[in-house]
Amino acid sequence: MSSLLKFGFHDFLNAQPLLVPLQAAAPKVGWELVRDVPANLADRLHAGELDLAMIPSIEYLAHADAYRLVPGACIASRGAVDTVLLVTRGPLEVVRTVALDERSRTSATLLRILFEDVFPPKVQYSRIHPDITHMMRTCDAALVIGDQGFAVHDNAEGWTVTDLSQRWLELTGRAFVHAVVAVRREAALTPAMLKAVADAPAQGRALMDSIVREQTKKTGLDANGVRDYLETKIIYTLGPGEVEGLEAFRDQCFQKKVLNMRPALEFAE
Ligand SMILES: C=C(O[C@@H]1C=C(C(=O)O)C=C[C@H]1O)C(=O)O
């Protein structure tokens, strides 16, 4: 009897509609869920400590030779997502230093792609703990992802907030794929595992009332806001439009030399 596969997942609000059904499936399909922040999950999958994981999409693209995509589920958005935000004080042309949320890999890359021609040359990036007050005290701008994003919308400091997914849509006309489920090539997924991932978006939708109730309690956010975010901002199904968005991101990364090849997307089966 083989041991349980280790399946890494982040714990942001946006992950809950996938995380809840995948956790419920664990005893039946034989995986153990491991929680960590997205950047750490990427490093742990790369090191072979995890067999599969929801990782930043740039990490899948950068290591496509070692991974396959698990079909059916992702974290994507089309237009304003509300939680992947560039916060700036003053005009963009004078930005010299940018604090990057240390948990992010995809949004940090998207930021460079979107703002390369807008920021003055030689902008300095540093990865730091996602505390917006600290970030803005130490840098001219900050990239915030995940639940921390909710806190910056109505800031009293007069900061300008730019939604990166909205910018991406304006630039490309496409959805943006923030994170995907990647599996190491040597790990074999059973048909039950593949089905559990593919079914997770629909199951998450069916469980939405209880997820909204629980997450409202946990985060202290407004219940309608939580529901709107999970039901209308985040896209959980990796469909043809999301695959096109991921390919467009890959192509932009290749053009801007963030990637040194244009890997074909290969799915686990
Ligand atoms: C939509 C979001 O996408 C997240 C962004 C990630 C990244 O920048 O690497 C990783 C996981 C995603 O859940 C968010 O942060 O709210």
PDBQT file of the ligand as one rigid body, heavy atoms in Angstrom, charges set to zero:
ROOT
HETATM    1  C1  LIG A 301      -6.076  36.217  -6.568  1.00  0.00    +0.000 C 
HETATM    2  C2  LIG A 301      -4.985  36.120  -5.838  1.00  0.00    +0.000 C 
HETATM    3  O1  LIG A 301      -4.008  35.320  -6.322  1.00  0.00    +0.000 OA
HETATM    4  C3  LIG A 301      -2.972  34.744  -5.532  1.00  0.00    +0.000 C 
HETATM    5  C4  LIG A 301      -1.691  35.237  -6.070  1.00  0.00    +0.000 C 
HETATM    6  C5  LIG A 301      -0.544  34.473  -5.990  1.00  0.00    +0.000 C 
HETATM    7  C6  LIG A 301       0.800  35.047  -6.381  1.00  0.00    +0.000 C 
HETATM    8  O2  LIG A 301       0.879  36.254  -6.617  1.00  0.00    +0.000 OA
HETATM    9  O3  LIG A 301       1.802  34.317  -6.468  1.00  0.00    +0.000 OA
HETATM   10  C7  LIG A 301      -0.639  33.143  -5.532  1.00  0.00    +0.000 C 
HETATM   11  C8  LIG A 301      -1.848  32.568  -5.233  1.00  0.00    +0.000 C 
HETATM   12  C9  LIG A 301      -3.121  33.247  -5.594  1.00  0.00    +0.000 C 
HETATM   13  O4  LIG A 301      -4.190  32.873  -4.763  1.00  0.00    +0.000 OA
HETATM   14  C10 LIG A 301      -4.833  36.890  -4.573  1.00  0.00    +0.000 C 
HETATM   15  O5  LIG A 301      -3.738  37.072  -4.079  1.00  0.00    +0.000 OA
HETATM   16  O6  LIG A 301      -5.835  37.350  -4.049  1.00  0.00    +0.000 OA
ENDROOT
TORSDOF 0
